[in-house]
Amino acid sequence: MNLSASSLAAVELCPARAHLPQYPRTHQDAVDGHEAHAVLEAEAKPGELAEQAFALDMASGEAQALPKQAHRSYPEIPGNWIFGTCDVLRIEAERVVIVDHKTGFGFNVEPAASNLQLGYYALCAARAYGKDAARVEIRHASGYVDAADLDILALDAIWERLRAIYAAALMSEQSGVPRVRPGDKQCWRCPCFSGCPAQTTLALALASGVDARELPTLELTPEAVAKGWARLKQIKAVLNEVERAYRGFASEQPVQLGSGKTLGTREKSREQLDGKVALRVLTETLGADAALEAVDLETSKAAIERVIKAQAKRGTAAGELRRVLEAIRAANGVTTKTTHSVEEY
């Protein structure tokens, strides 16, 4: 069964995700996050255990803190175990503290109080080290810290929740009829997407033609749009996956499409001026006013934050960013653009 701490929340929504065949893909933000966590691990403070792995026996409730090992590489232990690795563990007199660093944009991250992945870490650490309480913290790249304190009752509730998730996944696997429940949260970057019965069934429907009743465009009503919108999103997800597969195939082997067209790798190049260099050259040759007229200057909070983080002393970046942004606002350097679009909100 492919059930780990990081997939618990998704498996709770879709039990079949724990046992369907997986076709994982590498995402750049995940690679960047891995590199960022390696830096954070090297900067661990005294008394902190970085990249601490745990194992939880779903039959007995026993939790083990595992010895240091390769990244996300877990031992073969007989039994019904779920594994997971927390970013930082700190063991205090009366409690354990779990810290999770979010180095990316934090999409679909549940609050600390209800975050199932952190709840798993807290439960494992508390049981492994004989504590009755835990604190969980999510530290976002922006500097915001979301924290929650968990007492013995909260930890017991997490255990019951984990047992229900495991039982549902086991039932789905053993029944021979996968309990598939598509949805935005559980389908996002799901490694089982390509082989998911719900998605393959929809793909077959698309190949043979979608029933007009599934995507109504005549006699629109709020009810018809609501139903059709949900179906449209699901269809788009399948089409995106199919297109990704086709493009991947064609990148290795060009495909003749007929009518003289080919699907394959095509190299294009065009000159692109470096804004910083152009600004300097134009300032030297035509003057500052002409340079600013010819070169559009743009920035973002994220770009400013990166520069500040690279130069600021440890622990001062968030305060320095606030001061810089306040100074920019005071100098009328902030404008607000209002746009209108139809979207989910």
HUNOR-V655749 format. One record per pair of residues at least 24 apart in sequence whose C-alpha atoms are under 6 Angstrom apart, sorted by sequence separation. I is the first residue (numbers start at 0). J is the second residue. D is the distance in whole Angstrom. If there is no record, write none. Layout:
BEGIN
i->I j->J d->D
i->I j->J d->D
END
This chain:
BEGIN
i->56 j->80 d->4
i->55 j->80 d->5
i->55 j->81 d->5
i->54 j->81 d->6
i->54 j->82 d->5
i->53 j->82 d->6
i->53 j->83 d->5
i->52 j->83 d->6
i->52 j->84 d->4
i->122 j->154 d->6
i->51 j->84 d->5
i->50 j->84 d->6
i->51 j->85 d->6
i->111 j->145 d->6
i->50 j->85 d->6
i->111 j->146 d->6
i->112 j->147 d->5
i->50 j->86 d->5
i->94 j->130 d->5
i->111 j->147 d->6
i->49 j->86 d->6
i->96 j->133 d->6
i->100 j->137 d->6
i->49 j->87 d->4
i->94 j->132 d->5
i->95 j->133 d->5
i->96 j->134 d->5
i->97 j->135 d->5
i->98 j->136 d->5
i->99 j->137 d->5
i->100 j->138 d->5
i->101 j->139 d->5
i->102 j->140 d->5
i->48 j->87 d->6
i->94 j->133 d->5
i->96 j->135 d->6
i->101 j->140 d->6
i->48 j->88 d->5
i->47 j->88 d->6
i->47 j->89 d->5
i->62 j->123 d->5
i->62 j->126 d->6
i->63 j->127 d->5
i->62 j->127 d->5
i->32 j->102 d->6
i->3 j->81 d->5
i->3 j->82 d->5
i->4 j->83 d->5
i->3 j->83 d->6
i->5 j->116 d->6
i->4 j->116 d->5
i->11 j->164 d->5
i->14 j->167 d->6
i->14 j->168 d->5
i->15 j->171 d->6
i->15 j->177 d->5
i->15 j->178 d->5
i->14 j->178 d->6
i->15 j->179 d->5
i->13 j->179 d->6
i->13 j->180 d->5
i->23 j->190 d->5
i->22 j->190 d->5
i->21 j->190 d->5
i->22 j->191 d->6
i->21 j->191 d->5
i->20 j->191 d->6
i->9 j->185 d->5
END
